């Protein structure tokens, strides 16, 4: 966990209680305490402080996390899937699907694929220095900020579950 003073930890807790997002916490740490961290580090900090982010999704739009990802239910039921699949809604435009490879790509610590809400599939990898690489395969493609935020949040959760 980051070395924050008790005052800084209380401030982060207050921001989250007021409904701040991970990006808000990241921004406010920089502005108020001159602590520059990555989005993923901010997410880990919030988890380490055992804080619960406020859900900004309307109850009627709550995603069904128990529903299988499109095209993977048969593989899951048969136990033959090569990765774990997680679906999340991204701003109501469609699902962001995050896959964590069971067999890691060479030269990476962990890797996988993501399908953004617009249907574009990209591969991602985390290297030994903690740098996240995202390769959409299509020149000039940029996923929406909402899709990136959902992707980073779910990836962070899944990596913590696996001990990263």
Buried (B, 14 or more C-beta within 10 A) or exposed (E): EBEBEEEBBEBBBEBBEEEBBBBBBBBBBEEEBEBEBEBBBBBBBBBBBEBEBEEEEEEEEEBEEEEBBEEBEEBEEEEEBEBBBBBBBBBEEBBBBBBBBEEBEEEBBBBBBBBBBEEBEBBBBBEEEEEBEBEBEEEEEEBBEBBBBBBBBBBBBBBEEEEB
